[in-house]
Amino acid sequence: MTKKQNSKSGFTLIELLVVISIIAILAVIGAASFAGVQARARDARRRVELEAIASVLEIHRTTAGYQPITTDQFAGAVFPGGSASYALDPLGYPYCITTDLTDSLSVSDFSSVPSCDATGVGNTFTFIDGTTPQFNPPTYKVCTRLERSPPASRVLCRNSQQ
């Protein structure tokens, strides 16, 4: 009599657990990388929009000073961020403007929309809407917050060229 061998083909439980563990580790690494790429893309967009705001201010400068920014000065007749009321960054925080070049902001000052709640004496920052800057100032400073920068440089500002 011949003896039948009981040979089943397939994977063992350990082999399946190893494969699932490897896939899970790769998924976590991919998700973390993707989040970092998104933050860098939002920061790049902030830089471009900050330059667009500064360009609009420089283009509409007169001998009397800088003129208020309006939506019709941007593509699509909306402020950066797609709002008809305020200039907002990709996460909905405001772009802030002042006429005092010595004034400064910290990341915590971008607390709500629309607000540039700088804590400090003499804060002159305000959010950008259709009325800012007011009174044709001779200088301006436009600021935004960044996500992927060292803490000391998380606020990016652009001063007037004049």
Secondary structure, DSSP 8 states (H G I E B T S, - for coil): ---------S--HHHHHHHHHHHHHHHHHHHHHHHHHHHHHHHHHHHHHHHHHHHHHHHTEETTEE----GGGSGGGS-TTS-SS--B-TTS-B-EEES-TT----GGG--STT-----STT---EE--TT-S-S--S--EEEEE-SSS-GGG-EEEEE---
